Amino acid sequence: MHDLDRANSYTRIDIFQVDGSRRAHGSTDVKERLTEAVYSAATETKKLTTKDTRRLQSDGCEESENKTRKRLKTILLWNPFFGEPDYGVGGFGTVAFEKTNCEHTCWLTSNKSQLPVADAVVVHVYNMGPNYQNATIPKRYSQNQIFVFFILESPQRSYKGFFKTGFSFKDVFNLTFTFLDSKETDIYIPLGGLALREHPKQIQLPDESAITNESLVAWFVSNCHAPSARMAYAMELAKYVPVHIYGACGNYSCPQGDIDCYNKIIQSYMFYLAFENSFCKDYATEKLFRTLTTLMVPIVYGNANYAKLVPAKAFIDVRDFESPKHLANYLLILKETPKKYLRYLSWKRKYSVLREGDFKATGFCRLCNILHTDNYPYKTNYDPVADYWNPDELCVSGNEERKAVHLEK
């Protein structure tokens, strides 16, 4: 099989089923923690070996790094991913490629002194926004150096206001590394996924009698003025069923960092509003995948093809209902018939939720494989902002969005 074909199949397989010989999702226990938009079921950091620790420590040391990486192709992470220098993959060096059993191995670094020898330079373009006044895009050192356009935020939030005024992205980038499932995307990584278990697992599901005593709908949200109409939908839904909104936008609260409080909440509700802040193509974020780590059923609001990401009976899509009132009636039916509700949790026996660092690591494996692919069709004279990341083409809003979710004015 061609290197590029291997990279494609590996990245896609991770979403629904993982080949046992090329597994990205290990057996490390998941440690749940909770954060702002919902609770964060972030995972326990992979325990590093002594060799891995040396890789992490040597990232800032040019001499040590040059000796260690030998002739491996170098991938330079030019700027952090929201404060994570290694983009959350678990370490620098060869960690990401070893944990994914990647076909090829590259050297991952954030050491900017390696720019002259870097084979690929990854730029987190969201950090080119006005909040990052010292942000710069380096000049290409050689004609063969590959620049990578990396972003995991929606086009609606990042297109104009967040790209630094005066920056030109034309003829800078040769590869795109995003969640957009498009022929224009070179490195596709959905913002989460499921891994097929080697053996079905017995999951302790709620007792039917306990379900009828649970509260109905919860939502953690602090951005009350998102581009999408999610707040309007939630308010309309709340006219027919109890919707408990925690955070700055609601009347319920849970002290920040109080894990006991958050754990009590997620064990007390049947449904969670996994509502996206932007109604953009393929934009399904951690709001969905973190909810899947709990025993709540996510109610999704977005413009993604969710059935391509998770089993159909793992979520409820607002677009499938004629109105918020019809959705409310369905939620009440599920509450009154626990057997129907439990069907939305049965997928957990066959699948586990991938850790956040795993799907990013598969993306860097894909990038590494591309760098080892002869005659790869790299982009030239290309402007990803104008030609690829345009919200006018990828997102909907206003009346068009309200029509899609059957929300009356």
N, C-alpha and C positions, 0 to 999 in steps of 0.2 A: 504493500500500500504506500502511496506517495505520502511524504511528510505532511503536506498540507491537508490531505484527506484525513490522516490520523488526527490532526489537530481539530479539524471540524467535527469529526465524529465524537471525539473525547469530550469536547465542550458541550455538545448537545446531549450526550448520554447522561451527563451529570444531572440534568434537570429531572428526568423521570427514572432512569435506571442506570446504575453504575456497573460497568464491567468489573467482575471480581478481580481481574488481573491488573486493572488500572483504576483502583478506587481512590477517590480524593477524600471521601468522608471516612475518617478513622473511627475507632471505638472510644475515643476520649469522651468522658462524660461531659455533658453540657451543663454549665452553671448559669442559671438565669439571673439576670439583673434587669432593672427597670429604669427607663429614662423618659424623657419629656413627651414625645408624641404619643407613646403608649408606654409600656414597660419595655425594657430592652432585654430580650432573651439572648444576650450576647454570650459567647461561649468561653469556656475555660481555655486559657491560652495554652497552646501546645507546649508541653514540657520540653525544654531544650536539652540536648546532649551537650557535653563539654565542647565538642567540635562546633555545634551550632552557636554556642555562647561566644566562642572565639570569633566566629563570623560576624556576629552582632557587634562585638567590641572592636573588631578591626575595620569596621566600615568607615571610620573617620581617619584611619591611618593609611596613607597612600602607599608607603613602602610595604607594609604588611599585606595590603590588598593586592598589590601588583604581584607579589610572590605567590599568594594563595590562589588567585584566579587563573594563573598561568595563561593558557590560550583560549579560555572560555570567552564566548561572545558576551559583551558587557551591555547591560541595560541600565541606564542612568535615570533615576527618578528625580527630575529637576526640581520639583517643589512638592511639599507635603500634600497629602490627602486629608484635609480638615484636621491637621495636627498629627497625623500619622505618617512619619517619614517613610515607613516601609509599606504604606497603603493598606496596612492591616493583614498582610499575608503571613505574618508570624516570624519574620526575620529577614535579614539581608543574605548576601551570598547565594548559595544554592538551595536554601531552605524551601522556597516555593516550588522548585522543580522536583526536589526529592519527595515532598509530601504529596505531589500529584502523580508520582511515577512517570514523569514527563519523558517523551521520546528523546528529547535533547535536553542538555543542561546548559544554562547560561549563568552569568554572575549579576546579581541584582545589587545596586548600590545607590546611595544618595549623595555620595562624595563628589562634589562639583569639580574637584581637581581632575576627575577622570573624564571630563568632557572631551578632551582631545582624542581619547582612545575609545570612547563609547561607540558601540555599534548602533544603538538605538537610544533616543532621548525621549522620555515620557513626560509630557507637560500636562498637569492637571489644570485645564484652562479655566475652570470655575474660580480658581485662585488668581485669575487675572483681573478680578473685579475691583471696584473702587475701595473695598475694604482692605486690599492688599497693595498699598501704594508703592512698595518696593519691588513688586513683581516685575520680572523681566523674562523675555524669551531669548535664549542664547543664540549666537550666530552658529551656523553650521561649519564644522571644522573641515569636513571633506565632502566630496560629492556623493560618497557612498553612505554617509551617515543618515540614519532614518529617524525622522521626528514623528512622534505619536500624539495624536489628539485624544486626550483622555477626559471623560466627564461622565458622571453618574447622576447629575441633577437634570431636571426636566428642561427642555428648550424654552418653555414659557418663563421659567425663573432665571435663566442664564443667558438668553440670547442677546439682549441689548443692554439692560441696566447693569449686568454683572461682568460684562467684558470691558476691560479698561479702555477708556476713550483714547484713541490715537493708535491702538494696536492694530496691525494689519496681519491677518491670518492667511492671506493669499500666498500661495507658493511656499508655505512653511512646512506643512504637515504632509506625510506620505502614507500614514495609516490612521484609521479611526478605531477607537477602543471604547465602546459604549454599550448600553443596554438595548439599543435600537436594533430590532431584528429586520435588517435591510441588506440588500445586495451591496450597498455602499459601506456597510460596516465590516471592517476586516477582522476585528476581534470582538465577538459578541459575548457579553456576559449579562444574563438576567440578574436582577438584584436579589436573588435568592433561588432556592430550588429544593427538590426532594431527592433522596437517595433510596434506591430499592434495598430493603434489608436482605441479607443472605438467607435468613430464615424468618418467617412470620413471628411476630412477638406478641405475647399476651399483654395487652394494655388494660390497666385498671380504669375502666370507664365509670362515669357516675351511675349510681343506682337510679332506676326509673323514678322511685319515690322521692329522691332528693331533687330531681330536676324540677318538679312542679313547685318547689319551694325557693328556687333560685330567682334572683332579680333578672330582668330581661336584657337590657342593652346598656353597655358602657362605652365611653369614649374619652380618651386623654387627648387634649388639644390645647395648644397655646397660641397658635396663629389663627386669629379670628377673622382675618381679612385675606385669605388665600385667593389666588386667581380663580380657582374653581368655585362652583356654587355648592360646595359640600355643606357649608354651614346652613344655607337655606334649606337644603334637603333634610338635614338633621332636625331642624326646627319644625318642618312639616311632619316628619315622621313622629316627632314627640307629641303631636296633637292626638295621636291614636294609641301609642304605647309609651311606657316610661322609658326615657332615654336619659341616663345619668351622665352628665358631662363633667369631667374632672379637669382642673387647670384653669387658666386665665379666662377661658371662654364659657365657663359653666359655674354652677352653684355648688359643686362638690370639690373637695380637696383631699390631697394626700401629701403629707410633708415630703419634700424632695429628699431622696436618699433613704426614706423609711421603707425598707424592703418588706418588713412584716405587714405594713399597711397595703402595699401593692399586691403582695401575695394573697392577702385576704380578699382583695377586690377581684383579682382574676379568678379566684375560686368561687366567687359569689354570683357571677353573671353567665348567661347562656351565650350571648352574642357580643361581638365587638365591632365598632364601626372602623373599618380599615379604609378610611376615606383619604384619597390623594389630594394634595394641594394644587395639582395641575391635571388637566384632562388631556393628556398627551399619549400618543401612540406608544405602546409597549412599556409605559411607565407604571410599574407595579413594584412598590418599594418594601422596605422592612416592615411597614405597617401590616402587610399581609403575612409575611413569613414569620415575624415574631409572634403574631397571634396564633399561628399554626403550632407553635411550641406549647401552647396552653390547651386547656379543654374548652375554650370558647370557640365558637364558630365565627369566622370573619365575614362581615357584610362588606363587600367591596364596592367602591365608587371610583371609577377610573376608566380610561380608554384603552386598557390592555386586553389582550386575548388571554384571559386567566386560565382557560381550559388547556392551553398549551403549556402552562407552567405547573399546574397542580391538578389532581383529579377533580372531576366535575362535582363530586359530592363532598368537597372539602371547603366550599365557600358558597356564599349567596350573593348574587350580583343584582344590584338595584335596577340595572337595565332590563332585567327579565320580568319586571312588574309594571303594570299599567300606571301605577302611581305610588307615592309613599303610603297611601292608605291601604292599597292592595298588599304591599310588602308587610305592613303592620299586621294585617289579618293573617298572613302566612306565618309570621313569627308566633302569633298567638296559637295557631294550629299546632305548631311544633312544640310549644310549651305544654299543650293539653294532651299531646300524643308523644310521649318520650321515646318510643321506639323509632319514630320517624326522625326525631332530633338526633338520636344516637347514630343514625346512618351517616351523618356528617362527620363523625369521628372515627368511623370504622377503617378509614384509610391508614390510620396510624399503625395498624398491625403490619402493614406491608412496607411502609415508607418511614424514613426519619427525615427531619429537616436539616438541610446542610448548614454548617456554620458559616458565618459571614465571611471569614477569611478564605474559606474553601473555594467559593465561586470566583473570587478575585485571583486566587492562585492558579485556577484553571485558565484564566485569561492570560496570565503571564506565561504559562506553559505554551499557550497558543502563539503568543508573540515570539517566544523563543524558537518555536518550530518554524514560524515564518522566516525568521532570520537565517535559518538553515535550509530554506527552500530556494532552489535555483530558479531564476527568472520569475520571481514573484511579481505580479503587476502592481508595483508601488504607484501611488498617486503622484502626479506632477502637475504644476500650475493649477493647484487645487485650493479652493477656499471653503473649508468645511462649515464655517459659520453661515455663509451665504447659500452654499449649494447643498448642505446636508443637515444642518442643525437649525433650520428655520421654523419657528413656531407657527407661522402662517400655514405651513404645509403639514406639520406634525401634530398640532394641538387645535382644539376647538374651545370656544368659550361663549358666554352670553346666551342668546336664544338657541343657538345650535347645540350647545351643551345641555341646556335645560330640556330640549326636545329629546336628546339621547337618553336622558334619565327619567323622562316622563314627569318633569316637574313643571307645573303650571306657573305662570307669572304671578 
